[in-house]
C-alpha cells in the first residue's frame, strides 16, 4: 500500500480524549497556544508549547506518521526557506534579553552581495532559525490535531446552531473536504500513470520532472470538477435552504467553558509577559 493510500489531512474516528472533546474549546485551546508561540522567538519559551502539541498529537490523539507526512514535508520546506533569511539576522538591535555581543558572533562569513548586502551565519541567526522551525511545527501539530480529531459535521452543526451565515458554513465544509479529496485524486492519477509506464521514481529526477505534466494536467482538471462536486454536495446537505435540524444538539458544558477560560487566561498572561517582561524575546 502506497503512502497516499492512507488517510491524510482528514478526520479519522477514534475513541480518544481529543476526539470526544467539544470542537470549540478544542480549537480555542490549540489556537491560543499556537498563536502565543508565534509571538515568541526564544526557543526555551516555545519548547513547552511544542512538546504539549506533540503529546496531544501522538500519544493522546494517536495520529499515525503516515497521516502526518504532509505536515512534516511542509515544516521541512518552511525551515529550508527560512534558512536564507537566517543569513541576514546579525544586527545587534534584534536582541533585548541575550547579550548582543554574543549573539552576533560570526560562525561563517558567506560574502557581500550586491543589493542584498552581507550574508553570514551568526549564533543569533541559528537561534532565530531554530525558533522559526519550532513555531512552524507547533502550528502544524495543532492543525493536525484539529483535522484528525474533529468531525466536520459536529463543528458545522454547532456553528449553525449559533446562527452563523450559510456562506461561512460552506467555507468550513469545503475547507475540511477539499484537500483530502484532492489527495485521493492525486493517488489515483499517479497509480494510473504508473500503469501506463510513466516513471515517477526519484532515482531519475530529470525524467520525473518531464513526466510531471502528465500528472498535473489531469489533476487540474479534477480540481475544477471538485469545486462543482463540493457545491452540489453542499446543496444536497441543505446549505441555504432555511432552518435545519440535526441528529444531536451540541452544547458547551461547564467543563468546556472552564477550559476556554483557562486558555484565554494563559494567552493573555503570556502576551502581557512578552510586552512588559520580554518573555520569549531574544
Short mmCIF file of the C-alpha atoms (twelve columns), coordinates in Angstrom:
data_MODEL
# 
_entry.id   MODEL 
# 
loop_
_atom_site.group_PDB 
_atom_site.id 
_atom_site.type_symbol 
_atom_site.label_atom_id 
_atom_site.label_alt_id 
_atom_site.label_comp_id 
_atom_site.label_asym_id 
_atom_site.label_seq_id 
_atom_site.Cartn_x 
_atom_site.Cartn_y 
_atom_site.Cartn_z 
_atom_site.pdbx_PDB_model_num 
ATOM 1   C CA . UNK A 1   0.000   0.000  0.000   1 
ATOM 2   C CA . UNK A 2   1.427   3.398  -1.030  1 
ATOM 3   C CA . UNK A 3   1.711   6.315  1.342   1 
ATOM 4   C CA . UNK A 4   -1.102  8.176  -0.431  1 
ATOM 5   C CA . UNK A 5   -3.433  5.207  0.145   1 
ATOM 6   C CA . UNK A 6   -3.564  6.119  3.843   1 
ATOM 7   C CA . UNK A 7   -5.951  8.833  5.092   1 
ATOM 8   C CA . UNK A 8   -4.192  12.201 5.241   1 
ATOM 9   C CA . UNK A 9   -5.352  15.648 6.366   1 
ATOM 10  C CA . UNK A 10  -8.861  14.412 7.190   1 
ATOM 11  C CA . UNK A 11  -10.950 13.319 10.140  1 
ATOM 12  C CA . UNK A 12  -10.441 9.747  11.328  1 
ATOM 13  C CA . UNK A 13  -12.717 8.372  14.026  1 
ATOM 14  C CA . UNK A 14  -11.045 7.060  17.174  1 
ATOM 15  C CA . UNK A 15  -12.123 6.850  20.787  1 
ATOM 16  C CA . UNK A 16  -9.606  9.295  22.286  1 
ATOM 17  C CA . UNK A 17  -9.845  12.259 24.624  1 
ATOM 18  C CA . UNK A 18  -9.331  14.759 21.812  1 
ATOM 19  C CA . UNK A 19  -11.900 13.036 19.589  1 
ATOM 20  C CA . UNK A 20  -14.509 13.246 22.355  1 
ATOM 21  C CA . UNK A 21  -13.736 16.869 23.175  1 
ATOM 22  C CA . UNK A 22  -16.171 19.573 22.036  1 
ATOM 23  C CA . UNK A 23  -14.761 21.224 18.875  1 
ATOM 24  C CA . UNK A 24  -14.992 24.804 20.168  1 
ATOM 25  C CA . UNK A 25  -12.842 24.507 23.345  1 
ATOM 26  C CA . UNK A 26  -10.522 22.201 21.404  1 
ATOM 27  C CA . UNK A 27  -9.941  24.789 18.686  1 
ATOM 28  C CA . UNK A 28  -9.584  27.612 21.218  1 
ATOM 29  C CA . UNK A 29  -7.061  25.533 23.214  1 
ATOM 30  C CA . UNK A 30  -4.926  24.789 20.177  1 
ATOM 31  C CA . UNK A 31  -5.312  28.216 18.544  1 
ATOM 32  C CA . UNK A 32  -4.461  30.212 21.685  1 
ATOM 33  C CA . UNK A 33  -1.301  28.225 22.449  1 
ATOM 34  C CA . UNK A 34  -0.223  28.225 18.805  1 
ATOM 35  C CA . UNK A 35  -0.757  31.973 18.469  1 
ATOM 36  C CA . UNK A 36  1.179   32.583 21.683  1 
ATOM 37  C CA . UNK A 37  4.093   30.514 20.357  1 
ATOM 38  C CA . UNK A 38  4.111   32.601 17.164  1 
ATOM 39  C CA . UNK A 39  4.776   35.733 19.226  1 
ATOM 40  C CA . UNK A 40  7.867   34.215 20.862  1 
ATOM 41  C CA . UNK A 41  11.391  33.980 19.462  1 
ATOM 42  C CA . UNK A 42  13.159  32.347 22.400  1 
ATOM 43  C CA . UNK A 43  13.242  28.550 21.801  1 
ATOM 44  C CA . UNK A 44  13.016  27.923 25.563  1 
ATOM 45  C CA . UNK A 45  9.579   29.579 25.652  1 
ATOM 46  C CA . UNK A 46  8.357   27.798 22.524  1 
ATOM 47  C CA . UNK A 47  9.598   24.355 23.582  1 
ATOM 48  C CA . UNK A 48  6.899   23.654 26.241  1 
ATOM 49  C CA . UNK A 49  4.145   24.516 23.774  1 
ATOM 50  C CA . UNK A 50  5.699   22.320 21.077  1 
ATOM 51  C CA . UNK A 51  6.068   19.382 23.481  1 
ATOM 52  C CA . UNK A 52  2.449   19.814 24.566  1 
ATOM 53  C CA . UNK A 53  1.291   19.759 20.924  1 
ATOM 54  C CA . UNK A 54  3.332   16.617 20.210  1 
ATOM 55  C CA . UNK A 55  1.792   14.904 23.251  1 
ATOM 56  C CA . UNK A 56  -1.696  15.851 22.056  1 
ATOM 57  C CA . UNK A 57  -0.958  14.622 18.529  1 
ATOM 58  C CA . UNK A 58  0.857   11.357 19.204  1 
ATOM 59  C CA . UNK A 59  0.052   9.557  22.496  1 
ATOM 60  C CA . UNK A 60  -3.344  11.224 23.093  1 
ATOM 61  C CA . UNK A 61  -4.839  11.598 19.593  1 
ATOM 62  C CA . UNK A 62  -2.763  8.674  18.228  1 
ATOM 63  C CA . UNK A 63  -2.138  10.282 14.833  1 
ATOM 64  C CA . UNK A 64  -0.020  7.931  12.667  1 
ATOM 65  C CA . UNK A 65  3.077   9.223  10.896  1 
ATOM 66  C CA . UNK A 66  1.558   8.314  7.514   1 
ATOM 67  C CA . UNK A 67  -1.222  10.855 8.191   1 
ATOM 68  C CA . UNK A 68  1.300   13.462 9.382   1 
ATOM 69  C CA . UNK A 69  3.605   13.069 6.358   1 
ATOM 70  C CA . UNK A 70  2.343   16.200 4.502   1 
ATOM 71  C CA . UNK A 71  2.783   18.238 7.682   1 
ATOM 72  C CA . UNK A 72  6.360   17.002 8.068   1 
ATOM 73  C CA . UNK A 73  7.112   17.972 4.464   1 
ATOM 74  C CA . UNK A 74  5.530   21.419 4.850   1 
ATOM 75  C CA . UNK A 75  7.519   22.048 8.021   1 
ATOM 76  C CA . UNK A 76  10.786  20.932 6.449   1 
ATOM 77  C CA . UNK A 77  10.283  23.081 3.348   1 
ATOM 78  C CA . UNK A 78  9.375   26.085 5.504   1 
ATOM 79  C CA . UNK A 79  12.571  25.712 7.536   1 
ATOM 80  C CA . UNK A 80  14.667  25.427 4.369   1 
ATOM 81  C CA . UNK A 81  13.039  28.572 3.010   1 
ATOM 82  C CA . UNK A 82  13.727  30.450 6.253   1 
ATOM 83  C CA . UNK A 83  17.348  29.310 6.198   1 
ATOM 84  C CA . UNK A 84  18.010  32.011 3.608   1 
ATOM 85  C CA . UNK A 85  16.737  34.723 5.969   1 
ATOM 86  C CA . UNK A 86  18.889  33.437 8.832   1 
ATOM 87  C CA . UNK A 87  21.992  34.558 6.940   1 
ATOM 88  C CA . UNK A 88  20.858  38.184 7.331   1 
ATOM 89  C CA . UNK A 89  19.912  38.094 11.041  1 
ATOM 90  C CA . UNK A 90  23.044  39.572 12.564  1 
ATOM 91  C CA . UNK A 91  22.157  43.086 13.760  1 
ATOM 92  C CA . UNK A 92  22.581  43.839 17.495  1 
ATOM 93  C CA . UNK A 93  19.152  45.506 17.530  1 
ATOM 94  C CA . UNK A 94  17.385  42.138 17.320  1 
ATOM 95  C CA . UNK A 95  18.319  41.200 20.896  1 
ATOM 96  C CA . UNK A 96  16.737  42.520 24.094  1 
ATOM 97  C CA . UNK A 97  17.416  39.656 26.537  1 
ATOM 98  C CA . UNK A 98  20.523  37.785 25.390  1 
ATOM 99  C CA . UNK A 99  23.897  39.598 25.169  1 
ATOM 100 C CA . UNK A 100 24.086  41.130 21.719  1 
ATOM 101 C CA . UNK A 101 27.871  40.775 21.657  1 
ATOM 102 C CA . UNK A 102 27.492  37.002 21.954  1 
ATOM 103 C CA . UNK A 103 24.508  36.601 19.612  1 
ATOM 104 C CA . UNK A 104 26.198  38.480 16.737  1 
ATOM 105 C CA . UNK A 105 29.281  36.240 16.879  1 
ATOM 106 C CA . UNK A 106 30.052  35.172 13.317  1 
ATOM 107 C CA . UNK A 107 30.335  31.431 12.725  1 
ATOM 108 C CA . UNK A 108 30.576  31.517 8.929   1 
ATOM 109 C CA . UNK A 109 31.084  34.502 6.643   1 
ATOM 110 C CA . UNK A 110 29.320  33.879 3.324   1 
ATOM 111 C CA . UNK A 111 30.043  37.066 1.397   1 
ATOM 112 C CA . UNK A 112 28.990  40.593 0.480   1 
ATOM 113 C CA . UNK A 113 26.491  40.590 -2.371  1 
ATOM 114 C CA . UNK A 114 25.125  43.483 -4.445  1 
ATOM 115 C CA . UNK A 115 21.717  44.801 -3.352  1 
ATOM 116 C CA . UNK A 116 21.157  42.222 -0.573  1 
ATOM 117 C CA . UNK A 117 24.343  43.087 1.340   1 
ATOM 118 C CA . UNK A 118 26.443  40.986 3.701   1 
ATOM 119 C CA . UNK A 119 25.404  37.366 4.372   1 
ATOM 120 C CA . UNK A 120 26.838  35.454 7.302   1 
ATOM 121 C CA . UNK A 121 25.854  32.823 9.823   1 
ATOM 122 C CA . UNK A 122 25.783  34.019 13.423  1 
ATOM 123 C CA . UNK A 123 24.784  32.395 16.709  1 
ATOM 124 C CA . UNK A 124 21.723  34.617 16.854  1 
ATOM 125 C CA . UNK A 125 20.773  33.702 13.295  1 
ATOM 126 C CA . UNK A 126 20.864  30.000 14.129  1 
ATOM 127 C CA . UNK A 127 18.808  30.565 17.294  1 
ATOM 128 C CA . UNK A 128 16.292  32.543 15.234  1 
ATOM 129 C CA . UNK A 129 16.114  29.739 12.647  1 
ATOM 130 C CA . UNK A 130 15.604  27.160 15.415  1 
ATOM 131 C CA . UNK A 131 12.760  29.199 16.883  1 
ATOM 132 C CA . UNK A 132 11.126  29.559 13.463  1 
ATOM 133 C CA . UNK A 133 11.257  25.799 12.921  1 
ATOM 134 C CA . UNK A 134 9.732   25.168 16.346  1 
ATOM 135 C CA . UNK A 135 6.984   27.712 15.642  1 
ATOM 136 C CA . UNK A 136 6.175   26.055 12.321  1 
ATOM 137 C CA . UNK A 137 5.903   22.575 13.813  1 
ATOM 138 C CA . UNK A 138 3.863   23.854 16.764  1 
ATOM 139 C CA . UNK A 139 1.297   25.233 14.327  1 
ATOM 140 C CA . UNK A 140 1.413   22.138 12.109  1 
ATOM 141 C CA . UNK A 141 0.825   19.744 15.009  1 
ATOM 142 C CA . UNK A 142 -2.041  21.929 16.246  1 
ATOM 143 C CA . UNK A 143 -3.689  21.924 12.818  1 
ATOM 144 C CA . UNK A 144 -3.152  18.165 12.590  1 
ATOM 145 C CA . UNK A 145 -4.937  17.558 15.898  1 
ATOM 146 C CA . UNK A 146 -7.895  19.682 14.775  1 
ATOM 147 C CA . UNK A 147 -8.223  17.967 11.395  1 
ATOM 148 C CA . UNK A 148 -7.663  14.442 12.695  1 
ATOM 149 C CA . UNK A 149 -9.950  14.586 15.734  1 
ATOM 150 C CA . UNK A 150 -12.721 16.994 14.711  1 
ATOM 151 C CA . UNK A 151 -15.764 15.680 12.860  1 
ATOM 152 C CA . UNK A 152 -16.641 18.458 10.369  1 
ATOM 153 C CA . UNK A 153 -20.358 17.809 10.841  1 
ATOM 154 C CA . UNK A 154 -20.066 18.446 14.601  1 
ATOM 155 C CA . UNK A 155 -18.371 21.777 14.031  1 
ATOM 156 C CA . UNK A 156 -20.853 22.827 11.358  1 
ATOM 157 C CA . UNK A 157 -23.822 21.804 13.496  1 
ATOM 158 C CA . UNK A 158 -22.564 23.897 16.386  1 
ATOM 159 C CA . UNK A 159 -21.881 26.915 14.170  1 
ATOM 160 C CA . UNK A 160 -25.298 26.566 12.547  1 
ATOM 161 C CA . UNK A 161 -26.961 26.476 15.965  1 
ATOM 162 C CA . UNK A 162 -25.286 29.845 16.679  1 
ATOM 163 C CA . UNK A 163 -26.822 31.345 13.520  1 
ATOM 164 C CA . UNK A 164 -23.543 31.511 11.596  1 
ATOM 165 C CA . UNK A 165 -24.121 32.517 7.977   1 
ATOM 166 C CA . UNK A 166 -24.501 29.857 5.323   1 
ATOM 167 C CA . UNK A 167 -21.543 31.253 3.380   1 
ATOM 168 C CA . UNK A 168 -19.247 30.780 6.386   1 
ATOM 169 C CA . UNK A 169 -20.559 27.246 6.900   1 
ATOM 170 C CA . UNK A 170 -19.824 26.413 3.283   1 
ATOM 171 C CA . UNK A 171 -16.238 27.653 3.714   1 
ATOM 172 C CA . UNK A 172 -15.834 25.326 6.714   1 
ATOM 173 C CA . UNK A 173 -17.373 22.432 4.786   1 
ATOM 174 C CA . UNK A 174 -15.176 22.990 1.713   1 
ATOM 175 C CA . UNK A 175 -12.027 23.501 3.795   1 
ATOM 176 C CA . UNK A 176 -12.431 20.199 5.627   1 
ATOM 177 C CA . UNK A 177 -13.201 18.224 2.477   1 
ATOM 178 C CA . UNK A 178 -11.192 19.773 -0.369  1 
ATOM 179 C CA . UNK A 179 -7.636  18.669 0.428   1 
ATOM 180 C CA . UNK A 180 -8.398  15.061 1.489   1 
ATOM 181 C CA . UNK A 181 -10.350 14.500 -1.721  1 
ATOM 182 C CA . UNK A 182 -7.599  16.163 -3.741  1 
ATOM 183 C CA . UNK A 183 -5.016  13.821 -2.210  1 
ATOM 184 C CA . UNK A 184 -7.123  10.821 -3.178  1 
ATOM 185 C CA . UNK A 185 -7.361  12.119 -6.736  1 
ATOM 186 C CA . UNK A 186 -3.570  12.576 -6.801  1 
ATOM 187 C CA . UNK A 187 -3.054  8.990  -5.618  1 
ATOM 188 C CA . UNK A 188 -5.445  7.650  -8.265  1 
ATOM 189 C CA . UNK A 189 -3.796  9.667  -11.056 1 
ATOM 190 C CA . UNK A 190 -0.298  8.569  -10.016 1 
ATOM 191 C CA . UNK A 191 -1.367  4.920  -9.960  1 
ATOM 192 C CA . UNK A 192 -2.979  5.264  -13.402 1 
ATOM 193 C CA . UNK A 193 0.087   6.930  -14.901 1 
ATOM 194 C CA . UNK A 194 2.406   4.305  -13.455 1 
ATOM 195 C CA . UNK A 195 0.253   1.593  -15.033 1 
ATOM 196 C CA . UNK A 196 0.751   3.416  -18.355 1 
ATOM 197 C CA . UNK A 197 4.525   3.219  -17.894 1 
ATOM 198 C CA . UNK A 198 5.205   6.725  -16.557 1 
ATOM 199 C CA . UNK A 199 8.275   6.619  -14.309 1 
ATOM 200 C CA . UNK A 200 7.767   8.567  -11.074 1 
ATOM 201 C CA . UNK A 201 10.786  7.308  -9.178  1 
ATOM 202 C CA . UNK A 202 13.099  9.892  -7.611  1 
ATOM 203 C CA . UNK A 203 16.054  7.829  -8.863  1 
ATOM 204 C CA . UNK A 204 15.847  9.726  -12.171 1 
ATOM 205 C CA . UNK A 205 14.849  13.319 -11.236 1 
ATOM 206 C CA . UNK A 206 15.118  14.728 -14.782 1 
ATOM 207 C CA . UNK A 207 12.784  12.104 -16.194 1 
ATOM 208 C CA . UNK A 208 10.427  12.565 -13.293 1 
ATOM 209 C CA . UNK A 209 10.192  16.328 -13.902 1 
ATOM 210 C CA . UNK A 210 9.428   15.727 -17.569 1 
ATOM 211 C CA . UNK A 211 6.578   13.423 -16.602 1 
ATOM 212 C CA . UNK A 212 5.027   15.759 -14.019 1 
ATOM 213 C CA . UNK A 213 2.837   17.362 -16.700 1 
ATOM 214 C CA . UNK A 214 1.087   14.007 -17.161 1 
ATOM 215 C CA . UNK A 215 0.085   14.192 -13.506 1 
ATOM 216 C CA . UNK A 216 -0.689  17.886 -13.087 1 
ATOM 217 C CA . UNK A 217 -2.840  18.212 -16.206 1 
ATOM 218 C CA . UNK A 218 -5.463  15.637 -15.126 1 
ATOM 219 C CA . UNK A 219 -5.149  16.840 -11.529 1 
ATOM 220 C CA . UNK A 220 -6.016  20.423 -12.506 1 
ATOM 221 C CA . UNK A 221 -8.988  19.121 -14.455 1 
ATOM 222 C CA . UNK A 222 -10.088 17.208 -11.363 1 
ATOM 223 C CA . UNK A 223 -9.798  20.341 -9.224  1 
ATOM 224 C CA . UNK A 224 -12.269 22.226 -11.401 1 
ATOM 225 C CA . UNK A 225 -14.660 19.281 -11.257 1 
ATOM 226 C CA . UNK A 226 -14.164 19.024 -7.494  1 
ATOM 227 C CA . UNK A 227 -15.372 22.591 -6.979  1 
ATOM 228 C CA . UNK A 228 -18.667 21.737 -8.721  1 
ATOM 229 C CA . UNK A 229 -18.954 18.474 -6.764  1 
ATOM 230 C CA . UNK A 230 -18.496 20.199 -3.412  1 
ATOM 231 C CA . UNK A 231 -21.060 22.849 -4.324  1 
ATOM 232 C CA . UNK A 232 -23.587 20.171 -5.324  1 
ATOM 233 C CA . UNK A 233 -22.829 18.180 -2.175  1 
ATOM 234 C CA . UNK A 234 -23.423 21.268 -0.030  1 
ATOM 235 C CA . UNK A 235 -26.756 21.859 -1.749  1 
ATOM 236 C CA . UNK A 236 -27.824 18.268 -1.096  1 
ATOM 237 C CA . UNK A 237 -26.979 18.757 2.580   1 
ATOM 238 C CA . UNK A 238 -29.327 21.726 2.737   1 
ATOM 239 C CA . UNK A 239 -26.979 24.684 2.727   1 
ATOM 240 C CA . UNK A 240 -29.009 27.837 2.138   1 
ATOM 241 C CA . UNK A 241 -32.371 26.043 2.308   1 
ATOM 242 C CA . UNK A 242 -33.524 27.602 5.580   1 
ATOM 243 C CA . UNK A 243 -33.742 26.227 9.097   1 
ATOM 244 C CA . UNK A 244 -32.101 22.818 9.578   1 
ATOM 245 C CA . UNK A 245 -32.494 20.157 12.225  1 
ATOM 246 C CA . UNK A 246 -29.657 17.956 13.492  1 
ATOM 247 C CA . UNK A 247 -29.293 14.442 14.808  1 
ATOM 248 C CA . UNK A 248 -27.883 15.650 18.121  1 
ATOM 249 C CA . UNK A 249 -27.546 19.025 19.770  1 
ATOM 250 C CA . UNK A 250 -24.075 20.229 20.767  1 
ATOM 251 C CA . UNK A 251 -23.823 22.451 23.813  1 
ATOM 252 C CA . UNK A 252 -20.883 23.739 25.795  1 
ATOM 253 C CA . UNK A 253 -20.679 22.047 29.185  1 
ATOM 254 C CA . UNK A 254 -19.347 23.828 32.311  1 
ATOM 255 C CA . UNK A 255 -16.065 21.939 31.854  1 
ATOM 256 C CA . UNK A 256 -15.802 23.242 28.280  1 
ATOM 257 C CA . UNK A 257 -16.325 26.796 29.488  1 
ATOM 258 C CA . UNK A 258 -13.661 26.356 32.179  1 
ATOM 259 C CA . UNK A 259 -11.201 25.087 29.552  1 
ATOM 260 C CA . UNK A 260 -11.936 28.102 27.350  1 
ATOM 261 C CA . UNK A 261 -11.462 30.498 30.283  1 
ATOM 262 C CA . UNK A 262 -8.175  28.920 31.378  1 
ATOM 263 C CA . UNK A 263 -6.751  29.018 27.853  1 
ATOM 264 C CA . UNK A 264 -7.732  32.632 27.290  1 
ATOM 265 C CA . UNK A 265 -6.137  33.465 30.654  1 
ATOM 266 C CA . UNK A 266 -2.901  31.700 29.675  1 
ATOM 267 C CA . UNK A 267 -2.826  33.522 26.354  1 
ATOM 268 C CA . UNK A 268 -3.404  36.951 27.899  1 
ATOM 269 C CA . UNK A 269 -0.799  36.305 30.611  1 
ATOM 270 C CA . UNK A 270 1.790   35.123 28.075  1 
ATOM 271 C CA . UNK A 271 1.126   38.067 25.766  1 
ATOM 272 C CA . UNK A 272 1.361   40.636 28.563  1 
ATOM 273 C CA . UNK A 273 4.557   38.941 29.770  1 
ATOM 274 C CA . UNK A 274 6.034   39.436 26.302  1 
ATOM 275 C CA . UNK A 275 5.122   43.128 26.271  1 
ATOM 276 C CA . UNK A 276 6.151   44.088 29.796  1 
ATOM 277 C CA . UNK A 277 8.783   41.499 30.783  1 
ATOM 278 C CA . UNK A 278 10.247  40.423 27.419  1 
ATOM 279 C CA . UNK A 279 9.050   36.840 27.801  1 
ATOM 280 C CA . UNK A 280 10.012  34.929 24.678  1 
ATOM 281 C CA . UNK A 281 12.212  37.713 23.273  1 
ATOM 282 C CA . UNK A 282 15.802  37.126 22.221  1 
# 
